[in-house]
Amino acid sequence: MAEPQYITIERFLGINRSETETLLTLGEASEMSNYIITDDLKLQKVMGYVHLNEKVTGQKINGVWYGPLHGVNHFLFARGGKVYELDLNDGTETELGTIVDAYPTTFFVTNNTVYIMDGTEFYQWDGDTFKQVEGYVPTVVTAAPPYGGGTLLEDINYLTGKKKGRYSGDGEATIYHLLEQNIQSVDLVMVGASTLEPVTDYNVDLVNGTVTFLTAPPLGANNVLIQWDKPDPELRALITQCRYYGGMYYARHWIYGNPDRRNTRFPSGVTQNGVSDPTYWPYANDSDVGEHEITAIVTQYKHQLIFTTGDSSGASAWFSISNTVIDSGSGRVITLFPVYPINAKVGNMAPGQVQIILNNPFTIWKGIYEWVSTQVMDEKNAVWKSKRIQRDLDGLDLTKAITWDWDDRGLYIVCIGKRLWIYNYRVNREADDPGVWYILDLPHEPTCFMTVEKQLYFGTTDGQIMKFDESLPTFDGEEIVATWDMGYHNFGADWLRKFVQLMFISLVPYVSTHVDIYLSSDRDASFRFIKTVRYALSNFDTWDFAGIDEPDYESRGFSFQTNFSPQPKKVKLKGGKKIDYLKIRLVCGGTDGATVLSITLPTRTGGFVKNR
């Protein structure tokens, strides 16, 4: 018999759901659940999580936000038509305001104010007051004579019918004409620094849109200010029906997702004082991008990227730049945002779920794609990242996917239902094939994710907020069963029989750790239990003398071990004789942790395989 060859797995390369598992690279898993791949490519049982608030059956978490307002951190979430603040220390929920129970509910923050979008209204909370956004009141005209006209200054605001006009008095005229007729009200009239009173100082004709002063305002430049209101619910709905936030680009906030304007993006405005104001959405500044629904807007370097549900008949991905022009008629400086196509075949299917990973967007499109070049139209600018998990994704409704970038750990998360596919992008498994995938199967269904002080939190369909924690051994009290299957391996000679009768496995020592080992081969495809390898460090807190007379009493936590070095274990493999293909399964259940450093399989080759 030949001298033994030693096959060692020291680099665990995540899951590869290829149809032909015999072609997997040594270290790849054909099946994998609740093990993670560490940054140094070791196999580790996933940490647990715990709920921070009580279950509310039938009311899912529609959205979450965490961040500082005036220097104080807050954790907000939407559930059941309410917005709450959650105390992360004791789980206390404080109701802040009422909205519509809608999924998703989007939060974003600027200037120490949180803004909330539920698809029907637009709300704000500044740490004290929760209310509907009324909207910035633009000064639409300046230097206007009493009979009307003047110089256009700011565009009207979609959110509000309120407008201001500045007029230059001539010392004689008492009737001042507004820009609109059939208005609802005149809310403010000032001459110089004085605020005038209706009836006492002036009268209003709402139908004709005029203000008549009892005493003519004096001669001056822009010395008369009139504010009036002519609400238009249809214009306001253009903004309040949007569901998604596209971030900041060129000093403007961008939103999209209005079901009546699916291919339209809306920018906020910059006021005359140079302030980027998320309560100001200027009329006619919005633009349509292609013919298909916009599903994501993100910023990359100096470009804004827009992804849609387009098809091969039109572009599915676009980029936009800023372009400043001067209107020849009015002299106004106008900023335009033209769009250009970058890919006709790949876009994004999951609304609001594009993540920027190491400066490159990751989109969901019949799989997962990384965008490596977004300045020219080129089919090669979208790189297929989900090749190793594509069989899992095929047949799933990817429009329901939710994603997150846990950048503190270098993890890109894709969640559908209770299953998470996680891509560790900090790992370099190969120069031309970086990153590894692994899978978590949870007993609770996430609806959204948030990172808080480098820790991962998620909302559930039962109205709870869960927190992952390395000290927790269960999924909120439910057992974590971690499973890893290597692919069938023939040790480089599928025509020869092998004798694989030993296995060496090295574990990181914990207070209590174990791995159950199973074997499958071409002779017996079922998984045969081989052995449980254990190790426990001395820990008086875990000692349990009850049942000490029973077999395997040491498994109850009683141990005098004090060796913190890696622990290699020798295992005899029953069923490893005269085989061609072999597969090992590693399982860790219960509350033990486990980190596998390496697996070594001494292998001897024999004669040719025989037909069976």
C-alpha positions as CSV (number, residue, x, y, z in Angstrom):
1,M,0.0,0.0,0.0
2,A,1.2,3.5,-0.8
3,E,2.6,5.9,1.7
4,P,0.0,8.2,3.2
5,Q,-0.7,11.6,1.8
6,Y,-1.9,14.3,4.1
7,I,-4.9,16.4,3.0
8,T,-5.2,19.4,5.2
9,I,-7.9,22.1,5.3
10,E,-6.6,25.2,7.0
11,R,-8.5,27.7,4.9
12,F,-12.2,27.4,5.1
13,L,-13.6,29.1,2.0
14,G,-17.3,29.4,2.7
15,I,-20.1,27.9,0.8
16,N,-20.2,27.0,-2.9
17,R,-23.6,25.8,-4.1
18,S,-22.3,24.6,-7.4
19,E,-24.3,21.8,-9.0
20,T,-21.2,19.6,-9.2
21,E,-19.9,19.5,-5.6
22,T,-17.1,17.1,-6.6
23,L,-15.5,20.2,-8.3
24,L,-15.4,22.3,-5.1
25,T,-12.1,23.6,-4.0
26,L,-10.8,21.9,-0.8
27,G,-12.1,24.1,2.0
28,E,-15.4,25.0,0.3
29,A,-18.6,23.7,1.8
30,S,-21.4,22.1,-0.2
31,E,-23.9,22.9,2.6
32,M,-23.4,25.3,5.5
33,S,-25.6,26.8,8.2
34,N,-24.8,29.0,11.2
35,Y,-21.1,28.7,10.9
36,I,-19.3,31.9,9.9
37,I,-16.0,32.4,8.1
38,T,-13.6,34.5,10.2
39,D,-11.2,37.0,8.6
40,D,-8.4,34.5,8.9
41,L,-10.5,31.9,7.1
42,K,-11.4,29.7,10.1
43,L,-14.8,28.0,10.7
44,Q,-16.6,29.5,13.7
45,K,-20.1,28.9,15.2
46,V,-22.1,32.1,14.9
47,M,-22.8,34.3,17.9
48,G,-26.4,34.5,19.3
49,Y,-28.8,37.4,19.8
50,V,-31.4,38.5,22.3
51,H,-34.6,40.6,22.1
52,L,-34.6,44.1,23.6
53,N,-38.4,44.6,23.8
54,E,-41.5,42.4,24.0
55,K,-43.2,40.7,21.1
56,V,-46.2,42.3,19.4
57,T,-47.7,39.6,17.2
58,G,-48.8,40.8,13.8
59,Q,-47.0,44.1,14.0
60,K,-43.6,44.0,12.3
61,I,-40.9,46.6,12.6
62,N,-41.3,48.7,9.5
63,G,-38.0,50.7,9.8
64,V,-35.3,51.7,12.3
65,W,-32.9,54.5,12.8
66,Y,-30.0,55.2,15.2
67,G,-27.9,58.3,15.6
68,P,-27.2,61.5,17.5
69,L,-29.5,64.5,17.8
70,H,-27.9,67.5,19.6
71,G,-25.2,65.2,20.8
72,V,-27.5,62.5,22.3
73,N,-27.9,59.1,20.6
74,H,-31.5,57.8,19.9
75,F,-32.8,54.5,18.6
76,L,-36.1,54.9,16.7
77,F,-38.4,52.4,15.1
78,A,-41.7,52.3,13.4
79,R,-44.3,49.7,14.2
80,G,-48.1,49.5,14.0
81,G,-48.7,53.0,12.9
82,K,-46.5,54.6,15.6
83,V,-42.9,55.8,15.9
84,Y,-41.2,54.8,19.1
85,E,-37.9,55.5,20.8
86,L,-36.3,52.4,22.4
87,D,-34.0,52.6,25.4
88,L,-31.3,50.1,24.6
89,N,-30.5,49.5,28.2
90,D,-33.8,48.5,29.7
91,G,-36.0,48.0,26.6
92,T,-38.4,50.8,27.4
93,E,-40.5,52.0,24.5
94,T,-41.5,55.7,24.3
95,E,-44.2,56.6,21.8
96,L,-43.2,59.7,19.8
97,G,-46.0,60.1,17.2
98,T,-48.5,58.5,14.9
99,I,-47.9,57.6,11.3
100,V,-49.3,55.1,8.8
101,D,-48.5,51.4,9.4
102,A,-46.5,50.9,6.2
103,Y,-43.6,48.8,5.2
104,P,-41.0,50.0,4.6
105,T,-40.9,53.2,6.7
106,T,-37.8,55.2,5.9
107,F,-35.8,57.4,8.3
108,F,-33.1,59.9,7.5
109,V,-31.5,62.7,9.4
110,T,-30.0,66.1,8.8
111,N,-29.5,69.3,10.8
112,N,-30.4,67.5,14.1
113,T,-33.8,66.5,12.8
114,V,-35.0,63.0,11.9
115,Y,-37.4,62.8,8.9
116,I,-39.8,59.9,8.4
117,M,-41.4,58.8,5.2
118,D,-44.3,56.3,5.3
119,G,-45.5,56.6,1.7
120,T,-48.5,58.8,2.7
121,E,-47.0,61.7,4.7
122,F,-43.8,63.3,5.6
123,Y,-42.9,63.7,9.3
124,Q,-40.1,65.2,11.5
125,W,-38.8,64.8,15.0
126,D,-36.1,67.1,16.5
127,G,-35.7,65.2,19.8
128,D,-38.7,67.0,21.4
129,T,-41.5,67.7,18.9
130,F,-43.0,65.1,16.4
131,K,-45.1,66.6,13.6
132,Q,-45.9,66.6,9.9
133,V,-43.5,68.6,7.8
134,E,-45.1,71.9,6.9
135,G,-42.5,72.9,4.4
136,Y,-40.1,75.7,3.7
137,V,-41.9,78.9,2.5
138,P,-40.1,80.1,-0.6
139,T,-39.8,83.8,-1.6
140,V,-41.0,83.4,-5.1
141,V,-40.7,87.0,-6.3
142,T,-38.5,89.9,-5.3
143,A,-38.4,93.6,-6.3
144,A,-42.0,93.4,-7.5
145,P,-44.0,96.7,-8.1
146,P,-47.4,96.9,-6.5
147,Y,-49.2,95.9,-9.8
148,G,-47.3,92.6,-9.9
149,G,-44.4,91.1,-11.8
150,G,-40.9,91.5,-10.4
151,T,-38.0,89.1,-10.5
152,L,-38.5,85.4,-9.9
153,L,-36.3,84.2,-7.0
154,E,-37.2,80.8,-5.6
155,D,-39.4,78.0,-7.0
156,I,-42.6,77.1,-5.3
157,N,-42.5,74.2,-2.8
158,Y,-44.3,71.0,-3.6
159,L,-44.9,70.5,0.1
160,T,-46.8,73.7,0.8
161,G,-48.9,76.2,-1.0
162,K,-47.4,79.0,1.1
163,K,-45.3,81.6,-0.7
164,K,-43.7,85.0,0.0
165,G,-43.4,88.0,-2.3
166,R,-41.2,91.1,-1.7
167,Y,-42.6,94.3,-3.2
168,S,-41.1,97.7,-3.6
169,G,-43.5,100.5,-2.5
170,D,-43.9,103.6,-4.6
171,G,-45.5,105.7,-1.8
172,E,-48.8,106.0,-3.7
173,A,-50.3,102.6,-4.6
174,T,-52.5,100.9,-2.0
175,I,-53.5,97.8,-4.0
176,Y,-50.8,95.1,-4.3
177,H,-51.3,92.2,-6.7
178,L,-50.1,88.7,-5.7
179,L,-48.8,86.1,-8.2
180,E,-51.9,84.0,-7.8
181,Q,-55.6,84.3,-7.6
182,N,-58.2,82.2,-5.7
183,I,-55.9,81.9,-2.8
184,Q,-56.9,80.5,0.6
185,S,-55.4,83.1,2.9
186,V,-52.9,85.9,3.5
187,D,-50.9,85.0,6.5
188,L,-48.4,87.7,6.9
189,V,-48.0,91.3,5.8
190,M,-45.0,93.5,6.8
191,V,-44.0,97.0,5.8
192,G,-40.4,97.6,6.8
193,A,-40.0,95.9,10.2
194,S,-43.6,96.3,11.2
195,T,-46.2,93.5,11.1
196,L,-49.6,94.8,10.0
197,E,-53.0,93.6,11.2
198,P,-55.8,92.6,8.9
199,V,-58.8,95.0,8.7
200,T,-57.0,97.5,10.9
201,D,-54.2,98.0,8.3
202,Y,-55.2,96.1,5.2
203,N,-58.0,94.1,3.5
204,V,-57.6,91.0,1.3
205,D,-59.5,89.9,-1.8
206,L,-58.9,86.1,-2.0
207,V,-60.5,85.7,-5.4
208,N,-58.5,88.3,-7.2
209,G,-55.4,87.8,-5.1
210,T,-54.9,91.4,-3.9
211,V,-54.0,93.2,-0.7
212,T,-55.4,96.7,-0.2
213,F,-53.6,98.9,2.3
214,L,-55.5,101.6,4.2
215,T,-52.3,103.7,4.0
216,A,-50.0,103.4,1.0
217,P,-46.6,101.8,1.9
218,P,-43.8,104.3,1.6
219,L,-41.3,104.4,-1.3
220,G,-38.6,101.8,-0.9
221,A,-36.9,98.7,-2.3
222,N,-38.3,95.3,-1.2
223,N,-39.9,97.1,1.8
224,V,-43.2,95.2,1.6
225,L,-43.4,91.5,2.4
226,I,-46.6,89.5,1.8
227,Q,-47.1,85.8,2.5
228,W,-50.1,83.9,1.2
229,D,-51.3,80.3,0.9
230,K,-52.8,78.4,-1.9
231,P,-52.5,74.7,-1.0
232,D,-52.5,72.0,-3.6
233,P,-52.8,68.5,-2.1
234,E,-51.8,66.8,-5.4
235,L,-48.5,68.6,-5.5
236,R,-47.8,67.8,-1.9
237,A,-48.6,64.1,-2.6
238,L,-45.8,64.0,-5.1
239,I,-43.4,64.2,-2.2
240,T,-45.3,62.5,0.7
241,Q,-46.0,59.4,-1.4
242,C,-42.3,58.7,-1.9
243,R,-41.0,55.8,0.2
244,Y,-37.2,55.8,-0.3
245,Y,-34.3,58.1,0.5
246,G,-31.4,58.4,-2.0
247,G,-28.9,60.2,0.1
248,M,-27.2,63.6,-0.5
249,Y,-25.8,64.6,-3.8
250,Y,-24.6,68.1,-4.7
251,A,-26.1,69.7,-1.6
252,R,-29.5,68.1,-2.2
253,H,-31.5,65.3,-0.7
254,W,-33.0,62.9,-3.1
255,I,-36.1,60.7,-2.7
256,Y,-38.0,58.3,-5.0
257,G,-40.6,55.6,-4.9
258,N,-43.9,57.4,-5.5
259,P,-46.2,54.7,-6.9
260,D,-47.7,57.3,-9.3
261,R,-44.3,58.5,-10.5
262,R,-42.3,55.3,-10.4
263,N,-39.5,56.5,-12.7
264,T,-39.1,60.0,-11.1
265,R,-36.5,61.3,-8.7
266,F,-37.1,64.3,-6.6
267,P,-34.4,66.6,-5.3
268,S,-34.7,69.0,-2.4
269,G,-33.9,72.6,-2.9
270,V,-31.2,75.0,-1.8
271,T,-32.7,78.2,-0.3
272,Q,-31.8,81.7,-1.2
273,N,-29.5,81.7,1.9
274,G,-27.6,78.7,0.6
275,V,-29.1,76.1,3.0
276,S,-29.9,72.6,1.8
277,D,-33.4,72.2,3.3
278,P,-35.2,68.8,3.3
279,T,-38.5,70.6,3.7
280,Y,-38.1,72.4,0.4
281,W,-38.9,70.4,-2.8
282,P,-38.9,72.9,-5.7
283,Y,-41.5,72.7,-8.3
284,A,-40.4,71.1,-11.7
285,N,-36.9,70.2,-10.4
286,D,-37.8,66.5,-10.5
287,S,-36.8,64.4,-13.5
288,D,-37.8,61.1,-15.0
289,V,-35.1,58.5,-15.5
290,G,-35.9,56.1,-18.3
291,E,-39.3,54.4,-18.4
292,H,-38.9,51.8,-15.6
293,E,-39.3,52.0,-11.9
294,I,-36.4,53.5,-9.9
295,T,-35.4,51.1,-7.2
296,A,-32.2,52.8,-5.9
297,I,-30.3,56.0,-5.9
298,V,-26.8,56.1,-4.4
299,T,-23.8,58.4,-4.6
300,Q,-20.4,57.1,-5.7
301,Y,-17.5,59.6,-5.9
302,K,-18.7,62.6,-8.0
303,H,-21.6,60.7,-9.6
304,Q,-25.1,59.9,-8.6
305,L,-26.1,56.3,-9.7
306,I,-29.7,55.4,-10.5
307,F,-30.8,51.8,-10.8
308,T,-34.1,50.7,-12.2
309,T,-36.1,47.6,-13.1
310,G,-35.5,48.1,-16.8
311,D,-34.9,45.4,-19.3
312,S,-32.7,44.8,-22.3
313,S,-34.9,47.2,-24.4
314,G,-33.6,50.1,-22.4
315,A,-31.0,51.1,-19.8
316,S,-31.4,49.6,-16.3
317,A,-28.6,51.6,-14.7
318,W,-27.7,55.3,-15.1
319,F,-25.3,57.8,-13.8
320,S,-26.0,61.5,-13.3
321,I,-23.7,64.6,-12.9
322,S,-24.4,68.2,-12.0
323,N,-24.3,70.9,-14.6
324,T,-24.8,74.6,-13.8
325,V,-26.3,77.0,-16.4
326,I,-27.6,80.5,-16.5
327,D,-31.1,81.2,-17.8
328,S,-30.7,83.8,-20.6
329,G,-34.2,85.2,-19.9
330,S,-34.2,85.6,-16.1
331,G,-30.5,85.5,-15.3
332,R,-31.1,82.8,-12.7
333,V,-28.4,80.2,-12.0
334,I,-30.0,76.8,-12.6
335,T,-28.4,73.5,-11.6
336,L,-29.3,70.6,-13.9
337,F,-28.7,66.8,-13.3
338,P,-28.6,65.1,-16.7
339,V,-28.5,61.3,-16.8
340,Y,-26.5,58.9,-18.9
341,P,-27.0,55.1,-19.4
342,I,-24.3,52.7,-18.1
343,N,-25.8,49.3,-18.5
344,A,-28.8,47.9,-20.4
345,K,-29.0,44.4,-18.9
346,V,-28.4,44.7,-15.2
347,G,-30.2,47.0,-12.7
348,N,-31.7,46.5,-9.3
349,M,-34.8,44.5,-8.3
350,A,-35.0,45.1,-4.6
351,P,-36.2,48.7,-3.8
352,G,-33.9,50.7,-1.6
353,Q,-31.5,47.8,-1.1
354,V,-28.3,48.9,-2.9
355,Q,-25.3,49.1,-0.6
356,I,-21.9,50.8,-1.3
357,I,-19.2,48.2,-0.4
358,L,-15.7,49.5,-0.5
359,N,-16.8,52.4,-2.8
360,N,-18.6,50.0,-5.2
361,P,-22.4,49.5,-5.4
362,F,-23.8,46.0,-4.8
363,T,-27.2,45.5,-6.5
364,I,-29.8,42.7,-6.6
365,W,-30.6,41.6,-10.1
366,K,-31.4,37.9,-10.7
367,G,-28.4,37.6,-8.4
368,I,-26.0,40.0,-6.8
369,Y,-23.7,42.3,-8.8
370,E,-20.8,44.6,-7.9
371,W,-20.4,47.7,-10.1
372,V,-16.7,48.3,-10.7
373,S,-17.0,51.1,-13.4
374,T,-19.8,53.5,-13.6
375,Q,-18.6,56.2,-16.0
376,V,-19.2,54.6,-19.3
377,M,-21.8,52.2,-20.8
378,D,-20.2,48.8,-20.7
379,E,-21.7,45.4,-19.9
380,K,-18.5,44.4,-18.0
381,N,-19.0,47.1,-15.4
382,A,-21.4,44.7,-13.5
383,V,-19.5,41.8,-11.9
384,W,-21.5,38.7,-10.9
385,K,-20.8,38.2,-7.1
386,S,-23.4,35.6,-6.3
387,K,-22.0,32.8,-8.4
388,R,-21.3,30.5,-5.4
389,I,-24.8,31.0,-4.0
390,Q,-26.8,31.5,-7.2
391,R,-28.6,28.1,-6.9
392,D,-30.0,29.3,-3.6
393,L,-31.2,32.6,-5.1
394,D,-32.7,31.1,-8.3
395,G,-36.5,30.8,-7.8
396,L,-36.6,33.2,-4.9
397,D,-38.5,36.5,-5.1
398,L,-35.5,38.8,-5.0
399,T,-37.7,41.9,-4.9
400,K,-38.3,41.0,-1.3
401,A,-34.6,41.0,-0.3
402,I,-33.3,43.3,2.3
403,T,-29.6,44.1,2.6
404,W,-27.2,45.7,5.0
405,D,-23.5,46.6,5.1
406,W,-22.1,45.7,8.5
407,D,-18.9,47.6,7.6
408,D,-17.3,47.3,11.1
409,R,-17.1,43.5,10.4
410,G,-16.7,43.7,6.6
411,L,-20.0,41.9,6.0
412,Y,-22.5,42.4,3.3
413,I,-25.9,40.8,4.3
414,V,-28.7,39.7,2.0
415,C,-31.8,38.5,3.8
416,I,-34.9,36.8,2.4
417,G,-37.3,35.4,4.9
418,K,-35.4,33.8,7.8
419,R,-32.2,33.0,5.8
420,L,-29.2,35.3,5.6
421,W,-26.5,35.0,3.0
422,I,-23.5,36.9,4.2
423,Y,-20.5,37.9,2.2
424,N,-17.2,38.6,4.0
425,Y,-15.6,41.0,1.7
426,R,-12.5,41.6,3.8
427,V,-11.3,38.1,3.0
428,N,-9.0,37.5,0.1
429,R,-9.5,33.8,-0.7
430,E,-8.1,34.3,-4.2
431,A,-6.5,37.3,-6.0
432,D,-9.2,37.2,-8.7
433,D,-12.0,35.9,-6.5
434,P,-12.1,37.8,-3.2
435,G,-14.6,37.3,-0.4
436,V,-16.4,34.2,1.0
437,W,-20.1,33.5,1.4
438,Y,-21.8,31.7,4.3
439,I,-25.4,31.2,5.5
440,L,-27.3,31.9,8.7
441,D,-30.7,30.3,9.4
442,L,-32.6,32.2,12.0
443,P,-35.8,31.4,13.9
444,H,-37.0,35.0,13.6
445,E,-37.6,36.8,10.3
446,P,-35.8,40.1,10.0
447,T,-37.4,43.1,8.4
448,C,-34.6,45.7,8.7
449,F,-31.1,46.0,10.1
450,M,-29.1,48.7,11.9
451,T,-25.6,49.0,13.3
452,V,-25.3,50.5,16.8
453,E,-21.9,51.1,18.2
454,K,-20.4,48.4,15.9
455,Q,-23.0,45.8,16.9
456,L,-25.7,44.4,14.6
457,Y,-29.4,44.9,15.4
458,F,-32.5,43.9,13.5
459,G,-36.2,44.3,13.6
460,T,-38.6,41.3,13.3
461,T,-42.0,40.5,11.9
462,D,-43.2,40.2,15.6
463,G,-42.4,43.8,16.4
464,Q,-39.1,43.1,18.3
465,I,-35.6,44.5,18.1
466,M,-32.9,41.9,18.3
467,K,-29.2,42.4,19.2
468,F,-26.4,40.1,18.1
469,D,-23.9,39.6,20.9
470,E,-20.7,37.5,21.1
471,S,-21.5,36.5,24.7
472,L,-24.9,34.9,23.8
473,P,-25.0,31.2,22.9
474,T,-28.6,31.1,21.5
475,F,-30.9,32.8,19.1
476,D,-33.0,34.5,21.7
477,G,-33.3,31.3,23.7
478,E,-33.5,28.9,20.7
479,E,-30.7,26.5,20.1
480,I,-28.1,27.3,17.4
481,V,-27.2,24.3,15.4
482,A,-24.2,25.0,13.2
483,T,-23.5,22.6,10.3
484,W,-20.7,22.4,7.7
485,D,-20.4,19.8,4.9
486,M,-17.3,19.6,2.8
487,G,-17.9,18.6,-0.9
488,Y,-17.3,15.0,-2.0
489,H,-13.6,14.7,-2.4
490,N,-11.6,12.0,-4.3
491,F,-8.1,13.1,-3.2
492,G,-7.1,13.6,-6.8
493,A,-7.6,10.0,-8.0
494,D,-11.2,9.0,-8.6
495,W,-10.0,5.6,-10.2
496,L,-8.3,4.4,-7.0
497,R,-9.7,3.2,-3.7
498,K,-8.6,5.0,-0.6
499,F,-8.1,4.2,3.0
500,V,-9.0,7.2,5.2
501,Q,-9.1,5.8,8.7
502,L,-8.0,8.7,10.7
503,M,-8.8,12.4,11.0
504,F,-7.2,15.1,13.0
505,I,-9.2,18.2,13.9
506,S,-7.9,21.3,15.8
507,L,-10.2,23.4,17.9
508,V,-9.8,26.7,19.7
509,P,-10.2,26.0,23.5
510,Y,-13.3,27.5,25.1
511,V,-14.9,27.1,28.5
512,S,-16.9,24.4,26.7
513,T,-16.6,23.4,23.0
514,H,-17.5,20.4,21.0
515,V,-17.9,19.3,17.4
516,D,-19.9,16.2,16.2
517,I,-18.3,14.5,13.3
518,Y,-20.1,12.6,10.6
519,L,-18.9,10.8,7.5
520,S,-20.5,10.1,4.1
521,S,-18.8,8.2,1.2
522,D,-19.6,6.6,-2.1
523,R,-20.1,3.3,-0.3
524,D,-22.6,4.7,2.1
525,A,-24.2,8.1,1.2
526,S,-26.0,8.5,4.5
527,F,-24.1,10.4,7.2
528,R,-22.7,8.1,9.8
529,F,-22.0,9.5,13.2
530,I,-18.4,9.1,14.0
531,K,-17.5,10.9,17.3
532,T,-18.0,14.0,19.3
533,V,-14.7,15.8,20.1
534,R,-14.8,17.9,23.2
535,Y,-12.7,20.3,25.2
536,A,-13.5,22.3,28.3
537,L,-11.4,24.8,30.2
538,S,-11.4,24.9,34.0
539,N,-14.3,27.1,35.0
540,F,-15.8,26.9,38.5
541,D,-19.0,28.6,37.3
542,T,-19.7,25.6,35.0
543,W,-19.0,22.7,37.3
544,D,-21.9,20.5,37.9
545,F,-21.4,17.5,40.2
546,A,-24.9,16.2,39.7
547,G,-24.8,12.8,37.9
548,I,-21.1,12.5,38.2
549,D,-21.5,8.7,38.2
550,E,-22.9,8.7,34.7
551,P,-20.8,8.1,31.6
552,D,-19.3,11.1,29.9
553,Y,-19.8,13.2,33.1
554,E,-17.1,15.6,31.8
555,S,-19.6,16.8,29.2
556,R,-21.5,18.5,32.0
557,G,-18.8,21.1,32.4
558,F,-16.6,19.5,35.0
559,S,-13.0,20.1,33.9
560,F,-9.6,20.8,35.3
561,Q,-8.2,21.7,31.8
562,T,-6.2,24.9,31.8
563,N,-4.4,24.7,28.4
564,F,-5.4,27.6,26.2
565,S,-3.4,26.5,23.2
566,P,-5.2,25.0,20.1
567,Q,-6.3,21.5,20.8
568,P,-5.7,18.8,18.1
569,K,-7.9,15.7,18.4
570,K,-7.4,12.3,16.7
571,V,-10.6,10.6,15.4
572,K,-10.9,7.1,14.0
573,L,-13.1,7.2,10.9
574,K,-15.3,4.1,10.7
575,G,-16.4,3.6,7.1
576,G,-13.3,5.2,5.6
577,K,-12.0,2.0,4.1
578,K,-11.9,1.2,0.4
579,I,-13.8,4.3,-0.6
580,D,-13.5,6.6,-3.6
581,Y,-15.3,9.8,-2.5
582,L,-15.5,11.1,1.1
583,K,-17.4,13.9,2.7
584,I,-17.1,15.1,6.3
585,R,-19.9,16.9,8.2
586,L,-19.2,19.0,11.3
587,V,-22.1,19.9,13.7
588,C,-22.1,22.0,16.8
589,G,-25.4,22.4,18.7
590,G,-26.3,23.2,22.3
591,T,-24.8,26.3,23.9
592,D,-21.2,25.5,23.2
593,G,-19.1,27.7,20.9
594,A,-16.7,26.2,18.4
595,T,-13.9,27.4,16.2
596,V,-12.3,24.8,13.9
597,L,-8.7,25.7,12.9
598,S,-7.9,22.8,10.7
599,I,-8.8,19.3,9.5
600,T,-6.2,16.8,8.4
601,L,-7.0,13.5,6.6
602,P,-4.1,11.0,6.2
603,T,-4.9,9.0,3.0
604,R,-3.5,5.9,1.5
605,T,-4.4,4.7,-2.0
606,G,-5.1,1.1,-2.9
607,G,-6.2,-0.7,-6.0
608,F,-8.6,0.3,-8.7
609,V,-12.2,1.0,-7.8
610,K,-14.6,-1.8,-8.4
611,N,-18.0,-1.7,-9.9
612,R,-20.8,-2.1,-7.4
